[in-house]
Amino acid sequence: MNDILIQNTTAFFEKSFGSAPQKNVLSPGRINIIGEHIDYNDGYVLPAAIDKVICFAFEKNNTKKSKIIAIDLNEEFEIDLTQEVQLSDVVWTNYIRGVIKQLQDNGFSFDGFNCVFSSNIPVGSGLSSSAALECGTIFGIKELFDLKIEKVDISLLGQKAEHWVGINCGIMDQFSSVHGLDNKVIKLDCNTLDFEYHNADFKDYSLVLFDSNVKHSLFTSEYNTRRIECEEGLAIIKNHFPEIKSFRDCTEEQLLSIQDKISPTVFKRVHYVVKEIARVTKACEALDNGNIEILGQLLFETHYGLSQEYEVSCEELDMLVDTAKADERIIGSRLMGGGFGGCTINLIKKGHENEVKSKFSNLYLDTFGIELKFYDVKISNGTTLL
């Protein structure tokens, strides 16, 4: 699949600029296996880069201007590198403008370049196409002009670019896009950026994302509310257990012992957080031991927590996971991402993918009148030079 993307991107570049590109870069989207909504609660996430990518072609143009063409959008823009970088009404260009601004603000010197890019990451599916765009652009400029930028700094510059655009994202998306390894997941501490790799051989099972094709507008307001509720809960825990510094220090037993001191809603939120932090560790052990069935059970448990305790699911996602739980061909399923829409991540017995897709497609259409989309994903390498 990526071979065709690479060929088409290179051919488009040659047609547009009359020369072969000097550098080709692949920058992937990402999934998160488990560890949802705990990056900002001092927990761990377990992301991985996937084989859905943005392909870039670059060359120096020996000027002070850069020309960037988005093949899929049939749009292009030019930016003068001697002028102060400003936000544009054309939203996609701001991610690249933001990258250029961050590089310049951090003292990196480079001249004009030509770039074209094309993607097979489904936009709006929660697979972090924006992080792939940011990190791929930084990586290409770094390679083109021989800049000395470490992987972790590519991640941080990409995150700062997205903040400049106006999206206050965490570090997980950029970090996993850059640091991904084939058949490895990353256990990442989003606070310290300490990380370790764990095996991601799913053996007899395939990873398939079910895109609900819905996005409920609750996310932003509810996200902010969850953060406040968790802060309130942690403060109460610390009052009763002064030795506890963060949720990762708290056991479920300690939390249950003070349940009557916490409001029912806040208790549900923090109970989910404490259990999810523990589930990430269990998921790593299951992967290292090749016990994919245990991993699948943990996915179901996470979804229950997200739906019933953290309350960030929706009718469509719950229906998909409930149906998956009743299907013996699926050993694990949960909503992936912030919630209130987007994708579920599913572990399906190999050889049964098409039957499962057909069943779910028909049932989802009958129930909600909405077309379900499917993305087969494999865990792959992070941003790289071809």
VEXDREN-2710 file (C-alpha; in Angstrom, 1 decimal):
% VEXDREN-2710
k/r/px/py/pz
1/MET/0.0/0.0/0.0
2/ASN/2.8/2.5/0.9
3/ASP/4.8/1.6/-2.2
4/ILE/2.0/3.1/-4.4
5/LEU/1.8/6.2/-2.2
6/ILE/5.6/6.6/-2.4
7/GLN/5.6/6.2/-6.2
8/ASN/2.7/8.7/-6.7
9/THR/4.2/11.3/-4.4
10/THR/7.6/11.1/-6.1
11/ALA/6.0/11.3/-9.5
12/PHE/3.9/14.3/-8.5
13/PHE/7.0/16.0/-7.2
14/GLU/9.0/15.4/-10.4
15/LYS/6.0/16.7/-12.5
16/SER/5.6/19.8/-10.3
17/PHE/9.3/20.8/-10.0
18/GLY/11.0/19.1/-12.9
19/SER/13.5/17.3/-10.8
20/ALA/13.7/14.2/-8.5
21/PRO/13.3/14.9/-4.8
22/GLN/16.5/15.0/-2.7
23/LYS/14.8/13.4/0.4
24/ASN/11.8/11.2/0.9
25/VAL/10.2/10.8/4.3
26/LEU/7.5/8.6/5.7
27/SER/5.8/9.8/8.9
28/PRO/3.1/7.5/10.5
29/GLY/-0.1/7.9/12.3
30/ARG/-0.5/6.2/15.7
31/ILE/-2.9/4.1/17.8
32/ASN/-3.0/3.8/21.5
33/ILE/-3.4/0.2/22.7
34/ILE/-4.5/1.1/26.3
35/GLY/-4.1/3.9/28.8
36/GLU/-6.8/6.4/27.8
37/HIS/-7.3/9.7/29.6
38/ILE/-4.4/9.0/32.0
39/ASP/-1.7/10.9/30.3
40/TYR/-2.8/14.1/32.1
41/ASN/-3.4/12.0/35.3
42/ASP/0.3/11.0/35.7
43/GLY/-0.2/7.6/34.2
44/TYR/1.3/5.8/31.3
45/VAL/0.1/5.4/27.7
46/LEU/0.9/2.5/25.4
47/PRO/0.9/3.9/21.8
48/ALA/2.5/2.5/18.6
49/ALA/3.2/3.9/15.2
50/ILE/1.2/2.2/12.4
51/ASP/1.5/1.5/8.7
52/LYS/-0.8/4.4/7.7
53/VAL/1.6/7.2/6.7
54/ILE/2.2/10.6/5.2
55/CYS/4.8/10.5/2.4
56/PHE/6.9/13.6/1.8
57/ALA/9.2/14.6/-1.0
58/PHE/11.7/17.4/-0.4
59/GLU/14.4/19.4/-2.2
60/LYS/16.3/22.6/-1.6
61/ASN/15.4/25.4/-3.9
62/ASN/18.2/27.8/-3.1
63/THR/15.9/30.7/-2.3
64/LYS/14.4/32.1/1.0
65/LYS/10.9/30.9/0.1
66/SER/9.3/27.4/0.5
67/LYS/6.6/26.0/-1.6
68/ILE/4.5/23.2/-0.2
69/ILE/1.9/21.2/-2.1
70/ALA/-0.8/19.0/-0.5
71/ILE/-1.6/16.5/-3.2
72/ASP/-4.7/15.1/-1.7
73/LEU/-6.3/18.5/-1.2
74/ASN/-5.1/19.8/-4.5
75/GLU/-3.9/22.9/-2.7
76/GLU/-0.5/24.6/-2.2
77/PHE/1.0/27.6/-0.5
78/GLU/4.3/29.5/-0.4
79/ILE/5.9/30.9/2.7
80/ASP/8.7/33.6/2.9
81/LEU/11.2/32.4/5.5
82/THR/12.5/36.0/6.0
83/GLN/9.0/37.1/7.3
84/GLU/7.4/36.5/10.6
85/VAL/5.3/33.4/10.5
86/GLN/1.5/34.1/10.8
87/LEU/-1.5/31.9/11.2
88/SER/-3.6/31.5/8.0
89/ASP/-7.3/30.9/7.4
90/VAL/-6.3/27.8/5.5
91/VAL/-6.0/25.5/8.5
92/TRP/-3.8/22.6/7.1
93/THR/-1.1/25.1/6.2
94/ASN/-0.8/26.2/9.9
95/TYR/0.7/22.9/11.0
96/ILE/3.6/23.5/8.6
97/ARG/3.8/27.2/9.4
98/GLY/3.9/26.2/13.1
99/VAL/6.8/23.8/12.5
100/ILE/8.8/26.4/10.6
101/LYS/8.1/29.0/13.4
102/GLN/9.2/26.5/16.1
103/LEU/12.4/25.7/14.2
104/GLN/13.3/29.3/13.7
105/ASP/12.4/30.3/17.3
106/ASN/14.7/27.6/18.5
107/GLY/17.7/28.8/16.5
108/PHE/17.7/26.4/13.6
109/SER/18.8/28.0/10.3
110/PHE/17.6/26.7/7.0
111/ASP/16.8/28.0/3.5
112/GLY/13.9/27.5/1.1
113/PHE/12.7/24.1/0.1
114/ASN/10.0/22.6/-2.2
115/CYS/7.8/19.9/-0.7
116/VAL/4.9/17.7/-1.7
117/PHE/3.1/15.3/0.5
118/SER/0.3/12.7/0.3
119/SER/-1.3/10.5/2.9
120/ASN/-3.2/7.3/3.5
121/ILE/-4.0/8.2/7.2
122/PRO/-7.8/8.7/7.4
123/VAL/-8.3/12.3/8.4
124/GLY/-10.5/12.8/11.5
125/SER/-10.3/9.2/12.5
126/GLY/-8.2/9.8/15.6
127/LEU/-5.0/8.4/14.1
128/SER/-3.1/11.7/14.6
129/SER/-2.5/12.8/11.0
130/SER/-1.6/16.3/12.3
131/ALA/1.3/14.8/14.4
132/ALA/2.5/12.9/11.4
133/LEU/2.4/16.1/9.3
134/GLU/4.3/18.1/11.9
135/CYS/7.0/15.4/12.6
136/GLY/7.4/14.5/9.0
137/THR/8.0/18.1/8.0
138/ILE/10.5/18.7/10.8
139/PHE/12.3/15.4/9.9
140/GLY/12.5/16.3/6.3
141/ILE/13.9/19.8/7.0
142/LYS/16.4/18.3/9.4
143/GLU/17.6/15.8/6.8
144/LEU/17.6/18.3/4.0
145/PHE/19.7/20.9/5.8
146/ASP/21.7/18.5/8.1
147/LEU/20.2/20.0/11.3
148/LYS/21.1/18.3/14.6
149/ILE/17.8/17.5/16.2
150/GLU/17.2/14.5/18.5
151/LYS/14.1/12.4/18.1
152/VAL/12.6/13.6/21.4
153/ASP/13.1/17.2/20.3
154/ILE/11.3/16.5/17.0
155/SER/8.4/15.3/19.1
156/LEU/8.5/18.4/21.4
157/LEU/8.8/20.8/18.4
158/GLY/5.8/19.1/16.8
159/GLN/3.8/19.4/19.9
160/LYS/4.7/23.1/20.3
161/ALA/3.7/23.7/16.6
162/GLU/0.3/22.2/17.4
163/HIS/-0.1/24.4/20.5
164/TRP/0.7/27.4/18.3
165/VAL/-2.1/26.3/15.9
166/GLY/-4.4/26.3/18.9
167/ILE/-4.8/22.7/19.9
168/ASN/-3.5/22.0/23.4
169/CYS/-2.4/18.4/22.7
170/GLY/-0.3/16.1/24.9
171/ILE/3.0/14.7/23.7
172/MET/1.8/11.1/23.0
173/ASP/0.9/11.6/19.3
174/GLN/4.2/13.2/18.2
175/PHE/6.3/11.0/20.4
176/SER/4.8/7.7/19.1
177/SER/5.0/9.0/15.5
178/VAL/8.7/9.6/15.8
179/HIS/9.8/6.8/18.2
180/GLY/7.7/4.0/16.8
181/LEU/9.3/0.6/16.0
182/ASP/8.1/-2.3/13.9
183/ASN/6.1/-4.7/16.1
184/LYS/6.8/-2.7/19.3
185/VAL/4.5/-0.6/21.5
186/ILE/5.9/2.2/23.6
187/LYS/5.2/2.5/27.3
188/LEU/5.5/6.2/27.8
189/ASP/5.5/8.4/30.8
190/CYS/4.1/11.6/29.4
191/ASN/5.5/13.7/32.2
192/THR/9.1/12.6/32.2
193/LEU/9.2/11.2/28.6
194/ASP/10.8/8.1/30.0
195/PHE/9.8/5.2/27.8
196/GLU/10.4/1.5/27.1
197/TYR/9.5/-0.8/24.3
198/HIS/7.4/-3.9/24.6
199/ASN/6.6/-6.7/22.1
200/ALA/3.6/-6.3/19.9
201/ASP/3.2/-9.6/18.3
202/PHE/-0.5/-10.2/18.2
203/LYS/0.0/-13.7/16.9
204/ASP/-3.4/-15.2/15.8
205/TYR/-5.2/-11.8/15.9
206/SER/-5.5/-8.8/13.7
207/LEU/-5.8/-5.2/14.8
208/VAL/-8.8/-3.6/13.1
209/LEU/-10.3/-0.1/13.8
210/PHE/-14.0/0.4/13.5
211/ASP/-14.7/4.1/12.7
212/SER/-18.1/5.0/14.1
213/ASN/-18.3/8.1/11.8
214/VAL/-19.7/10.1/14.6
215/LYS/-18.2/13.0/16.6
216/HIS/-20.4/14.3/19.4
217/SER/-19.7/17.9/20.4
218/LEU/-19.4/17.1/24.1
219/PHE/-15.7/16.4/24.1
220/THR/-14.1/19.8/24.8
221/SER/-16.3/20.8/27.7
222/GLU/-16.4/17.3/29.2
223/TYR/-12.7/16.9/28.9
224/ASN/-12.1/20.0/30.9
225/THR/-14.6/18.8/33.5
226/ARG/-12.9/15.4/33.8
227/ARG/-9.6/17.1/34.5
228/ILE/-11.1/19.2/37.3
229/GLU/-12.9/16.2/38.8
230/CYS/-9.6/14.2/38.9
231/GLU/-7.7/17.0/40.5
232/GLU/-10.4/17.2/43.2
233/GLY/-10.2/13.4/43.8
234/LEU/-6.5/13.4/44.0
235/ALA/-6.5/16.2/46.6
236/ILE/-8.8/14.2/48.8
237/ILE/-6.6/11.0/48.4
238/LYS/-3.5/13.0/49.4
239/ASN/-5.3/14.4/52.5
240/HIS/-5.9/10.8/53.7
241/PHE/-2.6/9.3/52.4
242/PRO/0.1/12.0/52.6
243/GLU/2.7/9.6/51.1
244/ILE/0.7/9.5/47.8
245/LYS/2.1/12.0/45.3
246/SER/0.1/11.0/42.2
247/PHE/-2.5/8.5/41.0
248/ARG/0.2/6.0/40.1
249/ASP/1.1/5.8/43.9
250/CYS/-2.5/5.0/44.8
251/THR/-3.9/1.4/45.1
252/GLU/-7.5/0.5/44.5
253/GLU/-7.7/-0.7/48.1
254/GLN/-6.6/2.7/49.4
255/LEU/-9.2/4.4/47.2
256/LEU/-12.0/2.1/48.3
257/SER/-11.1/2.7/52.0
258/ILE/-12.1/6.4/51.6
259/GLN/-14.9/6.0/49.1
260/ASP/-17.4/7.6/51.6
261/LYS/-15.2/10.8/51.7
262/ILE/-15.5/11.4/47.9
263/SER/-18.6/12.4/46.0
264/PRO/-20.0/9.5/43.9
265/THR/-19.1/11.2/40.5
266/VAL/-15.6/12.1/41.5
267/PHE/-15.1/8.6/42.9
268/LYS/-16.1/7.0/39.6
269/ARG/-13.6/9.2/37.7
270/VAL/-10.6/8.4/40.0
271/HIS/-11.5/4.8/40.3
272/TYR/-11.2/4.5/36.6
273/VAL/-7.9/6.3/36.6
274/VAL/-6.3/4.1/39.3
275/LYS/-7.5/0.9/37.6
276/GLU/-6.4/2.1/34.1
277/ILE/-2.9/2.9/35.3
278/ALA/-2.7/-0.7/36.6
279/ARG/-4.1/-2.1/33.4
280/VAL/-1.3/-0.5/31.3
281/THR/1.3/-2.5/33.4
282/LYS/-0.8/-5.6/33.0
283/ALA/-1.1/-5.1/29.2
284/CYS/2.7/-4.8/29.0
285/GLU/3.1/-8.1/30.8
286/ALA/0.5/-9.8/28.6
287/LEU/2.3/-8.6/25.5
288/ASP/5.7/-9.6/26.8
289/ASN/4.3/-13.1/27.6
290/GLY/2.5/-13.4/24.3
291/ASN/-0.8/-13.7/26.1
292/ILE/-3.0/-11.8/23.7
293/GLU/-6.2/-13.1/25.2
294/ILE/-5.4/-11.3/28.5
295/LEU/-4.7/-8.1/26.6
296/GLY/-8.1/-8.5/24.9
297/GLN/-9.9/-8.8/28.3
298/LEU/-8.1/-5.7/29.5
299/LEU/-9.4/-3.8/26.4
300/PHE/-13.0/-4.8/27.4
301/GLU/-12.3/-3.7/31.0
302/THR/-11.0/-0.3/29.8
303/HIS/-14.1/0.3/27.7
304/TYR/-16.3/-0.5/30.6
305/GLY/-14.4/2.0/32.7
306/LEU/-14.5/4.7/30.0
307/SER/-18.2/4.2/29.4
308/GLN/-19.6/3.6/33.0
309/GLU/-17.0/5.4/35.2
310/TYR/-15.3/8.1/33.2
311/GLU/-18.4/8.5/31.0
312/VAL/-16.8/9.6/27.8
313/SER/-18.4/7.0/25.5
314/CYS/-21.6/7.3/23.5
315/GLU/-24.4/5.1/22.3
316/GLU/-22.7/4.2/19.0
317/LEU/-19.4/3.2/20.6
318/ASP/-21.1/1.2/23.3
319/MET/-23.1/-0.7/20.8
320/LEU/-19.9/-1.6/18.8
321/VAL/-18.1/-2.9/21.9
322/ASP/-21.1/-4.7/23.3
323/THR/-21.6/-6.5/20.0
324/ALA/-17.9/-7.3/19.9
325/LYS/-18.0/-8.8/23.4
326/ALA/-20.8/-11.2/22.3
327/ASP/-18.8/-12.3/19.2
328/GLU/-16.3/-15.1/19.9
329/ARG/-14.2/-14.0/17.0
330/ILE/-13.3/-10.8/18.8
331/ILE/-11.2/-11.1/22.0
332/GLY/-11.0/-7.4/22.9
333/SER/-12.5/-4.1/22.0
334/ARG/-12.7/-0.5/23.4
335/LEU/-13.1/3.0/22.3
336/MET/-9.8/4.6/21.3
337/GLY/-9.1/8.3/21.9
338/GLY/-10.9/11.0/23.8
339/GLY/-14.4/9.5/23.4
340/PHE/-17.8/10.7/22.3
341/GLY/-17.1/9.2/18.8
342/GLY/-14.2/8.1/16.7
343/CYS/-12.9/4.6/16.5
344/THR/-13.0/1.4/18.5
345/ILE/-9.8/-0.8/18.4
346/ASN/-10.5/-4.5/18.0
347/LEU/-8.5/-7.7/18.2
348/ILE/-10.1/-10.2/15.7
349/LYS/-9.1/-13.8/15.1
350/LYS/-7.2/-14.0/11.8
351/GLY/-9.2/-15.4/8.9
352/HIS/-12.5/-13.9/10.2
353/GLU/-11.9/-10.2/9.5
354/ASN/-14.2/-10.0/6.5
355/GLU/-17.1/-11.9/8.1
356/VAL/-16.8/-9.6/11.2
357/LYS/-16.7/-6.5/9.0
358/SER/-19.8/-7.5/7.1
359/LYS/-21.8/-8.3/10.2
360/PHE/-20.9/-5.1/12.0
361/SER/-21.4/-2.9/8.9
362/ASN/-24.9/-4.2/8.3
363/LEU/-25.9/-4.1/12.0
364/TYR/-24.5/-0.6/12.5
365/LEU/-26.3/0.7/9.4
366/ASP/-29.5/-0.8/10.5
367/THR/-29.2/0.6/14.0
368/PHE/-28.0/4.1/13.4
369/GLY/-28.3/4.7/9.6
370/ILE/-24.6/5.4/9.5
371/GLU/-21.9/3.7/7.4
372/LEU/-19.1/2.1/9.5
373/LYS/-15.6/2.3/8.2
374/PHE/-12.8/-0.2/8.8
375/TYR/-9.0/0.3/9.0
376/ASP/-6.7/-2.7/9.1
377/VAL/-3.5/-1.5/10.9
378/LYS/-0.1/-3.0/11.6
379/ILE/2.4/-1.7/14.1
380/SER/5.3/-0.1/12.2
381/ASN/8.3/2.1/12.3
382/GLY/8.3/5.8/13.3
383/THR/9.2/8.7/11.1
384/THR/12.0/7.7/8.8
385/LEU/14.0/8.5/5.7
386/LEU/13.4/6.3/2.6
END
